Amino acid sequence: MHGDLTTATTGAIVNPANEELSHGGGLALEIVRRAGDIVRSQSQKYIEKHGKLPLGHAMSTKAGKLPCRAVIHTVGPRIPRRGLPTAEHACALRSAVSNVLLECERLGLESIAIPGISTGSFRYPPDLGAREIVAACELFCGERAEHPGPIKRIELMNNDTPTVLCFVTALREAAAQRDQTVTTRDDAETGTKPS
């Protein structure tokens, strides 16, 4: 969905942060500006107590003046200049998304808005990043199919059209893959062969 994450009315929004939780630019800075001092002060307290937020991990702060209830901060992978994501980068991005969803679940929140983590200044290609984010969300939801947690809605949101279109493409690809898997499974159960 195309939109301004700082106006999202979901239970939580995700801040793609750096390890120091300094919130010095981009979406992180805008979140701090609109939320008020609470996000920055709680982030500083976290750093003082725990040190840097590790790659792929997540922590939350109150939302201050934002319409959501919590801001969940995560550190996604940085892609080197002129580099491409490696398997380790993909794994770190999926971990970041998974840990964000676990934190949302721990907080008992029903909805969350997730932007294109690492697809801005951390240089993860938006099309590849969107695929990893969608895959991590699908895995999380699939693991809870029989025993759902509190999360009822996951919104993939960004303020730029190209990244939003990458999310749309990734969701369509995932749906087509699911449909193909279901068809193949049904064929195997009935003994028919795909044509």
N, C-alpha and C positions, 0 to 999 in steps of 0.2 A: 504494500500500500504506500502511496506517495503521501508524505506528510512531515510535519515538524514534530519530532519525538518529544520535545519539551512541552507540547500541548496534549500529548496522549493521555487519555483517561483510563488507561489500563492500571491494574494493581501495581505493576512495576514497569520501569523502563530500564534499558541497558545502556550503560556508559562504556564505550570502548576506551579504556584508560591506559596510561603507561604504568610501569612498575612502581613509580614513586607516588602515584595518585596525585600528581601535581595539577592536573586539569588546566593546563596552560594554553590550549588551543582547540580549534575545531568544535565538535559537539560537546566535548568535556567542558570546555570553557563556557559554552552557551548554557549548559545545564547548571553550572555553578552560578552564573549571572542571574538566571531566572529563579533558581531555588532559594537563593540567599546563602548566608554564611554556613548553615548547618552541614551542607555536603562537604565543603572544604574542611571545616573543623573536625567532623567525624572521620574524614579521610586522614587528616594529620594525626589524630589520636590512634587510628589503626596502625599507621606507619611507626609511630613512637613505640607502640606495644609489640608489634609483630615484625617490623621491618618491611621490606618491599613486598608487594603482592606478586607472587610468582606467575610466570607464563601459564596461561590456561586456567588459573584459579579465579575465584569470584568472592566478593564481599559486598555487603549492602550498607547503605546509609539511609537516613530518613530523607524524605523528598522536599521538605521545607515548603516553599510557596508553589511548587509544581502541582498539577492536578492529580498525579499518581500518588501512591502511598509510599513507595520505596524506589530508590535508585540502586540498581545492582551493577557494580563495577567489575569489569573483567579485563585481563590483559591478553590480547590476541597476538599472533606471531607477526614479526616484522620481516618483510621480504627485502633482501639486499637490492640496492640500486642495480638496474639492468639484470636482475635475477628472476628466476621463476620459483614458485612454491615447490618445496620438496615434500616427501611423505611425512617428514617430521613437522613441517608447517601445517599440513592438512590435519594431522593428529592433534596438534596444539589448538587449532581453530575449533575442531570438534569438541575438544575438552573444555574450551572456554564456553561454548554454547551449552554443553551438558551441565557444567558447574553453575552457570547462570540459572538454568531451569531447576536444578537442585536447590539453589538458594531461594528461588521464588516459591518452590514447594515448601521448603523449611519455614518460610514466612507465612505460609497458609494463604497465599494470594491466588486468585482465580484467573488472572490474565497478565500478559507481559508483552511488551513491544520491544523487538530486537532489531537493531540497525545492521548495516553491512559491516560487522566487526572486522577490523584490519583492512578494509577496502579503501580507506582514505589515505591518510598520511603514512600508514604502515605498508602500503603498496601491494596488498594482496589483490590480484586481478578480480574485479567484481564478479565476472561469470563463474570463476572457479570458487571464489569465496561463497557465493550464493549457493552453489551445489553442496558445499561442506556444511553450511548453516542449515539448509533444508534437511540434509541427511542426518545431522545430529538431532534435529527436532523430531524427525520421523522415528529414529531409534529410541529416543526418550519416550515418546508417546506409545510406541509399540511395546516397550517393556512394561508399560502400565495399562495395557489394554484390558486385562482381566481385573485389575485392582487399581482403578484410577485414583490419582491424588487430587489435590485441590485445583490444579490448573485445568481450566476449561477452554481457554483461548490463547493462542500464540499469534501475535501480529508481527509480520516482517515488514518493517517500515524504514524508509529512507527519504531524504529530502531532495535527492536528484533522480531524475527520470531514468538514466542509464542503469543505475543500480536496481531500481524498482523493476525495470524490465528483466534484469538478470534474475531477480527473485521469481518473477512470473515464469520465466523459462525453466528455472530449476524446479519449481513446483509442478509444472506441466510434465517435465521429464520424469519426475518422481511418481506422479500419478500414472503415467503410461507404463512405467516399470512395474508398479503395483498391479495394474490391470493385466499385464503380460504374465506376471507371476501367478495371479489368481487363475487365469485361463489355463496356464500350463498345469497347475495343481489340479484344477477341475478335470482336465483331460486325463491326467494320470489316474485320478480316482475313478473315472468312468471308463477308462480303457480306450478312449478315442485318441486319434492322432491329430495334431494341428494341421490345417490345410495350407 
